[in-house]
Amino acid sequence: MKYGINFQNQIDICSINHGVCVLTLVQYETIDESNIELLQSKLNHYLVYILDGQLEEEEPHKHSLPKRIELTIGHSPTELLTDFINQLVPVLESENIGFVLNSE
């Protein structure tokens, strides 16, 4: 399977980790001005997947668990990405969805 923001209509990884339903977006290319909108669009897809019932329909055993979105990147976060995440987290928290950034 191919991962990242260039594959917009898929969830990269959906797993259960310590009782939490974790939806992971794996992105190796640097997030910058040229592709931040693709990241936003892909994360919107993740939100719709969770909030509009598709997760419940496809993975009913995961639906009742707490939810977390994890962004795994293969580089240090850019200032642009950090600012984006700082705006994103309160939106996710308002929907009771956690967020974690994993960077190498």
N, C-alpha and C positions, 0 to 999 in steps of 0.2 A: 504494500500500500504506500502511496505517496502522501507526504505530510506537508503542512504549512499553509500559508496564506494564499498560495496560488491554487489551492484546491478548496474552493469556497463552500461547496455544498456537501461537505462531509465533516463528521466529528473524527478527529485524528485518533484519539484513544478515549474509551469510556471504561473505567474500571472501578472497583471498590477497594479502598485503602483505609484500613482501620475504621470501618463502619461509615465511611463517607463515599458518596458517589463522586468520583473525580473525572472531569472531562478535561483532557489535556490537549493543548495545541502545541505542536512541535514546530519550531521555526529556526532554521539554521542561518538563513541570510539575515544580515543586519536590518533592523527596522529603522527607516529614515524617512525623509520627506517624500521620497518616491513611492513608498509602499505603505505608509501608515494607514491610509484609507482602506487598503486590502485587509489589514489587521482588524480595523474597526468593523468592517463588513463580516469577516469571519467570526469575530466575537459576538456580533449581533446574531449570526446564525446559531451559535451555541446557546444564546439566551432564548431565542425562539424555540429551539429544540427542547429546552427545559420547561419554559413557561407555557407553551402552547400545547403540551400534552404528548408530543412525539416521544419523549423519553419514557413517559408512562406507558405508552402504547407498545414501544419496542422492547423495553427493559423494565417490566412492571416491578421486579424485585429490587431495582435500584431507585425507583421513583420516590419511595417513602423515606429514603435516607437523606441526611443533610447533603447539600451540594457544594462543590468547589470547582472552580475553573483554574487550571494551572497552565501558565504560559512557560514553556521550556525553550530557551534561546541558546544559541551556540556562540554567544559573544557577550561582552559587558553591555548593560543597557545604556542606550544613548540618552541624552537629556530629553530629547523629544519623546522617547518611549516612557521615560520616568514621569514626565508631565502627563502623558496620556493615561498611564496607570493611576496616577493620583486623582484624575477625574473619573476614571472607570470604577474604582473600588467603592465609593459611596453609592453609586447606582446599583452595583451588584449587592452590596450590603442591604439596600432597601428591599431587595427581593429575597433576602436570606441566603445569598450565594456568596461563599468565600472566594478569595483569590490568592494565588501564590505565584510569584515569579521565580523561576529556576534559571540561573544563568551560569555559564561555564567560565 
